[in-house]
Amino acid sequence: MRHVPELLMRSLLAMMWLVAALPALAQEVPGLDLSQPSKPPPKDAPDTTELPAIDLSKPAAAPPKVVPARAEAPLAPFSEKDVALGDKVKAVQRKGFMKRGRFEVAPVFAATVNDAFYQKFGGGLRLAYNLQDSFAIALRGVTYRKPEFSDPRNWQPAPIRTDNAREGKIAFGGQLLSSQIYDQLMLEGVWSPVYGKVSVLDRQIIHFDLFLVGGFGLVWSATSFEPRDNVGLGPPPDAFLVGRSKLGVDLGGGVRFYPKEWMAFEVGMLATLYPDQPIPSLPATIQKVFAVNVGVSFFFPMTFDYVYP
């Protein structure tokens, strides 16, 4: 029972503190009095509801110019040195070789391919003038004879006999009914409808074009000359582009490459058609000579000025 007085004392102290705090809790917080009207603002106070007056006597100031910000180029993930050579070549380029208004001189080498008994080789020269970049007029002369070493003035045919010549003579009774072409002189038109470029080892671009050839002219064969005492001796000496010529036509085509602006390489196939009568006892027939032509062209002037179409 000794703890009862201590508990009673603590309870009395707590009651005394509570009685002391009641006046502070009883105070009221002042609020707004809405029963009375609000006081008007003073007369000298500025009116904030009206905008300031505009002075029309002065010109209006021009609005400031807005300079657009310069767009910065995006940073490439790699430099130009890292770009492959193939990516540096543009897909569309201007034509790299012009022929219009230029002369052309071309030594040519010819070899027949459709004679099963005798292989004939020849050479000649072509002179041309390019009226347009895709069209030219040409004069071509080819001979299938060669000069004799003892007498350079004596040009004689030099066909190479193939392995089929022996069987042919047995089958035809010792006579081969093939015409022996000697010379030809043709006036031709050369048309180049297709032009392109080719890459060599991804380091150089070579221009090329495809061309078609057509023309007419004169052809000389073994029957163009008077028969001699000894059969097979060919035309008489100094008989170059003489004798009875025959009217012939030629058709063909090929491809030409331009490694330089003044030079071109070409390869093509030409078919020469002309009437001939190899055997007097037989009627004349149309002879067909197919020859592969390889040549090198040189252009004059050696430079050109590019002209846009």
Backbone torsions as a table, in degrees:
resi	resn	phi	psi	omega
1	MET	NA	-1.1	-179.3
2	ARG	-71.9	-22.2	-176.7
3	HIS	-80.6	-10.7	-178.6
4	VAL	-65.7	-44.3	179.6
5	PRO	-62.0	-39.1	-178.9
6	GLU	-65.5	-41.4	178.4
7	LEU	-66.5	-35.7	178.2
8	LEU	-67.7	-38.4	179.5
9	MET	-64.6	-43.7	-179.7
10	ARG	-64.1	-37.0	179.0
11	SER	-66.5	-39.8	177.8
12	LEU	-64.6	-40.6	178.2
13	LEU	-63.4	-40.7	-179.4
14	ALA	-65.8	-37.8	179.0
15	MET	-67.7	-36.3	179.8
16	MET	-66.2	-42.5	178.0
17	TRP	-63.3	-38.8	179.1
18	LEU	-65.8	-40.5	178.4
19	VAL	-65.6	-35.2	180.0
20	ALA	-69.9	-29.4	-177.1
21	ALA	-86.6	-9.8	-178.4
22	LEU	-65.0	-39.9	179.3
23	PRO	-60.6	-36.6	-179.1
24	ALA	-68.5	-35.8	179.4
25	LEU	-73.4	-23.5	-178.0
26	ALA	-79.2	-11.5	-179.5
27	GLN	-69.0	139.3	-179.5
28	GLU	-97.9	145.7	176.8
29	VAL	-83.7	127.2	-179.1
30	PRO	-63.9	137.4	179.5
31	GLY	-114.9	-173.2	-179.6
32	LEU	-83.0	138.0	178.3
33	ASP	-98.3	101.5	-178.6
34	LEU	-90.2	2.0	-179.3
35	SER	-79.2	-19.2	-178.5
36	GLN	-110.3	143.3	178.7
37	PRO	-68.1	153.9	179.8
38	SER	-73.8	152.6	-177.8
39	LYS	-77.5	137.1	178.2
40	PRO	-68.9	152.5	178.2
41	PRO	-70.5	156.7	179.2
42	PRO	-64.8	155.2	-176.2
43	LYS	-67.9	-34.9	-177.7
44	ASP	-81.7	4.0	179.4
45	ALA	-78.0	139.2	-178.5
46	PRO	-68.9	146.2	179.7
47	ASP	-85.8	115.1	-177.1
48	THR	-90.1	-2.6	-178.1
49	THR	-87.9	-18.7	-177.9
50	GLU	-99.4	143.7	177.4
51	LEU	-80.7	154.0	179.3
52	PRO	-67.9	151.7	-178.4
53	ALA	-69.3	149.3	-180.0
54	ILE	-98.7	131.3	179.7
55	ASP	-90.4	106.0	-178.0
56	LEU	-83.6	-5.3	-179.9
57	SER	-74.7	-20.5	-179.0
58	LYS	-105.7	141.1	177.4
59	PRO	-65.7	147.3	-179.4
60	ALA	-69.8	140.3	-180.0
61	ALA	-71.3	136.7	179.3
62	ALA	-67.3	141.1	179.3
63	PRO	-66.5	146.6	-179.1
64	PRO	-64.4	140.8	179.0
65	LYS	-73.7	137.0	178.9
66	VAL	-100.3	114.4	179.9
67	VAL	-88.3	116.6	-179.6
68	PRO	-65.3	143.2	180.0
69	ALA	-70.5	135.3	-179.9
70	ARG	-68.7	127.4	-179.4
71	ALA	-74.1	125.8	179.7
72	GLU	-81.5	136.6	178.7
73	ALA	-66.2	137.7	179.2
74	PRO	-65.5	143.5	-179.2
75	LEU	-73.4	127.7	179.1
76	ALA	-74.2	143.4	179.5
77	PRO	-71.0	-11.4	179.1
78	PHE	-148.3	162.1	-178.1
79	SER	-88.4	174.0	-179.6
80	GLU	-66.0	-26.8	179.8
81	LYS	-67.5	-24.0	-177.8
82	ASP	-84.5	-7.5	-178.1
83	VAL	-78.6	134.1	179.7
84	ALA	-67.5	156.4	-179.1
85	LEU	-62.5	-35.0	179.3
86	GLY	-63.9	-29.2	178.7
87	ASP	-78.1	-20.8	-179.5
88	LYS	-78.1	-21.4	-179.6
89	VAL	-77.7	124.1	-178.8
90	LYS	-71.4	146.3	-178.6
91	ALA	-69.4	-34.3	-179.7
92	VAL	-121.2	119.1	179.4
93	GLN	-127.2	161.2	177.3
94	ARG	-74.8	162.3	-177.9
95	LYS	-64.8	130.9	-172.9
96	GLY	-92.4	-0.6	-178.6
97	PHE	-145.6	127.6	-179.2
98	MET	-118.9	137.0	-178.3
99	LYS	-117.5	-10.6	-174.9
100	ARG	-61.0	130.5	177.9
101	GLY	75.7	15.4	-178.2
102	ARG	-116.0	145.4	175.6
103	PHE	-87.8	156.3	-176.8
104	GLU	-136.3	129.8	174.8
105	VAL	-121.0	123.9	-173.0
106	ALA	-136.9	107.4	167.1
107	PRO	-68.2	136.2	-176.1
108	VAL	-126.6	150.9	175.0
109	PHE	-121.9	131.9	-175.1
110	ALA	-124.9	145.1	177.2
111	ALA	-144.0	125.6	179.7
112	THR	-72.8	149.6	-175.9
113	VAL	-128.7	-4.8	-174.8
114	ASN	-113.5	10.7	176.2
115	ASP	-99.9	113.2	-176.3
116	ALA	-77.0	-12.0	-174.5
117	PHE	-108.6	-38.7	-177.7
118	TYR	-131.7	129.3	176.4
119	GLN	-95.5	126.4	-176.8
120	LYS	-116.4	136.3	177.8
121	PHE	-120.4	143.9	-179.7
122	GLY	-149.4	175.6	179.0
123	GLY	-148.8	161.7	-179.1
124	GLY	-171.5	-160.6	-175.4
125	LEU	-144.7	142.3	176.2
126	ARG	-123.4	128.7	174.6
127	LEU	-112.0	131.7	-175.2
128	ALA	-142.7	155.6	171.9
129	TYR	-131.0	129.1	-176.1
130	ASN	-89.6	104.8	176.8
131	LEU	-70.1	-39.5	175.5
132	GLN	-129.7	171.8	179.1
133	ASP	-67.6	-19.3	-178.7
134	SER	-116.7	7.1	-178.7
135	PHE	-145.9	137.6	-178.8
136	ALA	-142.8	153.2	173.2
137	ILE	-105.8	129.3	-173.5
138	ALA	-132.4	149.8	172.6
139	LEU	-119.3	118.7	-173.9
140	ARG	-122.8	130.9	176.8
141	GLY	-125.8	130.4	-178.4
142	VAL	-135.7	138.7	173.8
143	THR	-124.1	141.6	177.4
144	TYR	-105.9	26.8	177.2
145	ARG	-117.9	166.4	178.5
146	LYS	-136.9	150.8	-179.7
147	PRO	-76.3	149.3	175.7
148	GLU	-75.7	144.9	-179.8
149	PHE	-67.2	-35.5	-179.5
150	SER	-73.8	-30.3	-178.9
151	ASP	-140.6	95.5	-177.0
152	PRO	-60.3	-19.4	179.6
153	ARG	-77.8	-14.4	-177.5
154	ASN	-95.1	104.3	179.9
155	TRP	-98.5	122.1	-177.2
156	GLN	-126.2	149.3	177.1
157	PRO	-67.1	147.8	-179.0
158	ALA	-136.6	65.5	177.1
159	PRO	-72.7	149.6	177.9
160	ILE	-98.1	121.7	-177.4
161	ARG	-75.8	130.0	179.3
162	THR	-92.7	175.3	179.4
163	ASP	-70.0	-16.6	-178.9
164	ASN	-85.0	-8.2	-177.0
165	ALA	-64.9	-40.8	-179.7
166	ARG	-63.3	-47.9	178.4
167	GLU	-63.5	-33.1	179.6
168	GLY	-68.0	-40.4	179.5
169	LYS	-67.4	-35.9	177.1
170	ILE	-66.3	-41.6	-177.4
171	ALA	-69.8	-36.2	-176.6
172	PHE	-102.0	18.2	175.5
173	GLY	68.4	36.5	176.8
174	GLY	86.4	0.1	-179.6
175	GLN	-123.2	129.9	174.8
176	LEU	-104.0	120.3	-173.1
177	LEU	-87.5	41.8	177.8
178	SER	-107.1	140.9	-179.9
179	SER	-79.7	140.4	179.0
180	GLN	-101.1	102.2	179.4
181	ILE	-76.9	137.9	-179.6
182	TYR	-108.9	-56.1	-175.1
183	ASP	-139.2	160.5	172.9
184	GLN	-152.9	144.9	178.5
185	LEU	-135.0	114.8	-169.9
186	MET	-125.2	141.2	169.1
187	LEU	-102.3	121.5	-169.0
188	GLU	-128.7	156.9	168.6
189	GLY	-113.4	131.5	-176.5
190	VAL	-115.1	119.8	-178.6
191	TRP	-117.6	129.6	-179.4
192	SER	-116.0	89.3	-176.0
193	PRO	-82.7	-18.2	-173.9
194	VAL	-121.5	131.3	178.6
195	TYR	-131.0	143.1	-179.6
196	GLY	-160.7	-175.0	-179.2
197	LYS	-136.0	149.9	177.9
198	VAL	-135.1	139.4	-180.0
199	SER	-94.5	134.7	179.7
200	VAL	-109.6	109.4	177.4
201	LEU	56.3	29.0	178.6
202	ASP	58.4	24.1	-178.5
203	ARG	-126.5	-21.4	-177.2
204	GLN	-144.8	141.5	177.7
205	ILE	-107.5	124.9	178.9
206	ILE	-112.9	130.4	179.7
207	HIS	-86.4	149.2	179.4
208	PHE	-149.2	164.0	171.9
209	ASP	-146.6	155.7	174.9
210	LEU	-101.3	134.0	-175.3
211	PHE	-127.8	153.7	173.9
212	LEU	-118.3	141.5	-175.9
213	VAL	-124.6	137.6	174.4
214	GLY	-151.4	138.3	-179.6
215	GLY	-172.2	-174.2	179.9
216	PHE	-145.0	163.7	-179.8
217	GLY	174.8	-151.3	-175.0
218	LEU	-114.8	143.1	-180.0
219	VAL	-129.8	136.5	175.4
220	TRP	-115.6	135.6	179.7
221	SER	-131.2	-171.9	-178.2
222	ALA	-65.2	-26.4	179.6
223	THR	-87.2	3.7	-179.7
224	SER	-80.7	-10.7	-175.6
225	PHE	-116.7	158.3	179.0
226	GLU	-65.2	139.4	178.7
227	PRO	-63.0	141.9	-178.6
228	ARG	-103.4	171.9	-177.0
229	ASP	-63.6	-41.3	-179.5
230	ASN	-100.6	119.2	-178.2
231	VAL	-71.3	137.4	176.5
232	GLY	94.2	3.9	178.4
233	LEU	-82.5	-8.2	178.9
234	GLY	80.5	-166.3	-177.8
235	PRO	-70.7	160.5	178.4
236	PRO	-68.8	162.6	178.0
237	PRO	-57.9	151.8	179.4
238	ASP	62.5	17.9	179.7
239	ALA	-94.7	69.8	179.3
240	PHE	-110.1	117.9	-177.0
241	LEU	59.1	37.3	173.6
242	VAL	-126.5	176.7	-178.5
243	GLY	93.3	-172.0	-177.3
244	ARG	-82.0	105.6	179.7
245	SER	-83.3	161.1	179.6
246	LYS	-123.3	145.1	178.0
247	LEU	-78.2	129.5	-179.5
248	GLY	-136.1	165.1	176.7
249	VAL	-129.8	156.0	175.6
250	ASP	-136.8	145.7	178.7
251	LEU	-137.4	146.8	178.8
252	GLY	175.2	-165.2	-179.1
253	GLY	-172.3	179.0	-179.6
254	GLY	177.4	-166.2	-179.8
255	VAL	-131.9	144.8	-178.7
256	ARG	-129.1	131.5	179.0
257	PHE	-109.0	144.9	-176.1
258	TYR	-121.8	84.3	177.8
259	PRO	-73.9	-25.0	178.6
260	LYS	-129.2	162.8	-179.6
261	GLU	-76.1	-6.9	179.4
262	TRP	-122.9	6.4	-175.6
263	MET	-144.4	150.2	178.6
264	ALA	-148.0	147.1	172.6
265	PHE	-108.5	141.0	-178.2
266	GLU	-139.3	152.0	173.9
267	VAL	-144.7	137.5	-176.9
268	GLY	-160.9	179.2	179.9
269	MET	-127.9	130.1	178.6
270	LEU	-124.1	138.8	175.7
271	ALA	-113.1	119.6	178.9
272	THR	-104.4	124.7	-178.2
273	LEU	-115.8	129.9	179.4
274	TYR	-156.7	151.4	178.0
275	PRO	-82.9	139.7	178.5
276	ASP	-154.6	157.9	179.9
277	GLN	-127.9	84.4	-177.3
278	PRO	-60.4	-36.5	-178.8
279	ILE	-115.0	123.2	-177.5
280	PRO	-58.8	-28.4	-177.0
281	SER	-79.4	-8.3	-179.5
282	LEU	-112.1	151.7	179.2
283	PRO	-69.3	158.2	179.0
284	ALA	-71.0	146.4	179.1
285	THR	-132.9	166.1	177.1
286	ILE	-80.3	120.6	178.6
287	GLN	-92.6	142.0	-178.1
288	LYS	-125.0	122.4	178.6
289	VAL	-121.4	114.7	176.7
290	PHE	-101.0	127.8	-175.8
291	ALA	-135.2	137.8	172.4
292	VAL	-84.8	129.4	-179.0
293	ASN	-115.5	130.0	176.2
294	VAL	-125.3	131.9	-177.4
295	GLY	-152.2	168.6	176.3
296	VAL	-125.3	124.7	-177.8
297	SER	-103.6	139.0	175.7
298	PHE	-120.6	129.6	-174.3
299	PHE	-105.8	142.0	177.7
300	PHE	-134.0	131.4	-4.5
301	PRO	-59.2	157.5	-174.6
302	MET	-78.4	-11.7	175.6
303	THR	-122.3	165.9	-179.2
304	PHE	-144.1	157.0	174.6
305	ASP	-104.5	128.8	-178.3
306	TYR	-71.4	131.7	179.1
307	VAL	-120.7	122.6	178.9
308	TYR	-73.1	136.8	-179.8
309	PRO	-67.9	NA	NA
